[in-house]
Amino acid sequence: MSLRIIATGGTFDKHYDELTGILGFSDSHLPQVLARTRMTIPVELEVLPLLDSLDMKEEDRQRVLASCRGAKEKAIVIVHGTDTMKETAEVLGNAGLEQAIVLTGAMIPYEIANSDALFNLGFATGVAQTLPPGVYVAMNGQVFTWNNVTKNRAAGVFQPL
């Protein structure tokens, strides 16, 4: 078994600029995150253009879909922004792919104290290896099918429809 992780950006991968006080993107945190996890499963990391999910367009979602279609791995984790994770999951779910594809992200950036990023990534990589083919969202210890999930913005959690 091997695992593919596709980075698309989102809060997980945002960096804090101490001079401006702005969260933005530079390089993905995922290489250092993966080193920190000490996973023993072979992992192929693919970094797509890093975007806030609110800035994702249909062509960006099609790029994610093409990466999944081209992947030889049967387990795929996509690190994605939480605001439009459901929309990307829908594109992937409707494609009927043969892999277990799990989207995850973070409410607090990886490099900020008390971030949920590391836990969510670890949880997603674990369930991606055990779930049957399909598209899922894994956040904060729960797994949802792509067509039965919504982000409760007021509570800051994902929940079934």
Secondary structure, 3 states (H helix, E strand, C coil): CCEEEEEEECHHHCEEECCCCEEECCCCCHHHHHHHHCCCCCEEEEEEEEECHHHCCHHHHHHHHHHHHHCCCCEEEEECCCCCHHHHHHHHHHHCCCCEEEEECCCCCCCCCCCCHHHHHHHHHHHHCCCCCEEEEEECCEEEECCCCEEECCCCEEECC
